[in-house]
Amino acid sequence: MTINKDSNGDALNIALSGRLDTTTAPELEEELKSSLDGVKELSFDFAELAYISSAGLRVLLSAQKLMNKAGGNMKIKGANEEIKEIFEVTGFNDILNIE
């Protein structure tokens, strides 16, 4: 998995490519821990993300909780149909802002 970050003031965009799974989820979790201070608008670009596992979903849920606690917003853009289906089956489409 590749993580590309673009920061602009209190907005942070993270573009992921590859697979967000048990092996790569800890890498994203560490990246978020070091990057979210002062962030009010967090967006994920999933246009190049091929797969997400339950470990990846856990990291997204944790990020959403942190953003809620900080009074910020989080959104997910560009998810393919397979990932959108995973969000629907798990109920994450009711928890996360998916565009």
C-alpha positions in Angstrom: 0.0 0.0 0.0 1.1 3.5 -0.8 0.1 6.5 1.3 0.2 10.0 -0.2 -0.6 12.9 2.1 -1.5 16.5 1.0 -1.9 19.0 3.8 -3.5 22.4 3.4 -4.0 24.4 6.6 -6.4 22.4 8.8 -7.3 20.0 5.9 -5.6 16.7 5.2 -6.1 14.5 2.2 -4.8 11.0 2.2 -4.7 9.0 -1.0 -4.3 5.3 -0.7 -3.3 2.8 -3.4 -3.0 -0.9 -3.2 -4.5 -3.0 -0.4 -5.5 -1.8 3.1 -5.4 -5.1 5.0 -3.9 -6.7 8.2 -0.4 -6.1 6.9 -0.8 -2.5 5.9 -3.4 -1.2 8.4 -0.8 -0.6 11.2 1.2 1.6 8.8 -1.9 3.8 8.1 -2.8 3.9 11.8 0.7 5.2 12.7 0.5 7.8 9.9 -2.8 9.1 11.2 -1.5 9.3 14.8 1.3 11.5 13.7 -0.7 13.6 11.2 -4.1 14.5 12.8 -3.1 17.2 15.2 -5.0 20.4 14.3 -6.8 18.7 11.4 -10.5 19.6 11.0 -11.1 18.2 7.5 -9.8 14.7 6.8 -10.5 13.1 3.5 -9.4 9.8 2.1 -9.1 9.3 -1.7 -9.7 5.6 -2.4 -9.6 5.9 -6.2 -6.5 3.6 -6.3 -7.4 1.4 -3.4 -8.1 -2.1 -4.5 -9.1 -3.8 -1.3 -10.0 -3.1 2.3 -10.1 -5.7 5.1 -11.6 -5.6 8.6 -8.3 -4.3 9.9 -8.6 -1.4 7.5 -12.2 -0.8 8.5 -11.0 -0.6 12.2 -8.5 2.1 11.3 -11.1 4.1 9.5 -13.5 3.8 12.4 -10.8 4.9 14.8 -10.0 7.9 12.6 -13.7 8.8 12.4 -13.9 8.7 16.3 -10.9 11.0 16.6 -12.4 13.5 14.1 -15.7 13.4 15.9 -13.9 14.1 19.2 -12.0 17.0 17.7 -15.1 18.5 16.1 -13.9 17.8 12.6 -15.2 16.0 9.5 -14.0 13.0 7.7 -15.0 11.8 4.2 -14.1 9.0 1.8 -14.0 9.7 -1.9 -13.5 7.5 -5.0 -14.2 4.1 -3.5 -14.7 1.4 -6.2 -17.8 -0.8 -6.2 -16.2 -3.6 -4.3 -15.2 -1.4 -1.4 -18.6 0.4 -1.4 -20.2 -3.1 -1.1 -18.0 -3.9 1.8 -19.1 -0.6 3.5 -22.7 -1.5 2.9 -22.5 -5.1 4.1 -20.7 -4.0 7.3 -22.9 -1.0 7.9 -20.0 1.4 7.6 -21.9 3.4 5.0 -24.2 4.5 7.9 -21.2 5.5 10.0 -18.8 7.1 7.5 -19.3 9.9 5.0 -18.8 8.2 1.7 -19.0 10.2 -1.5 
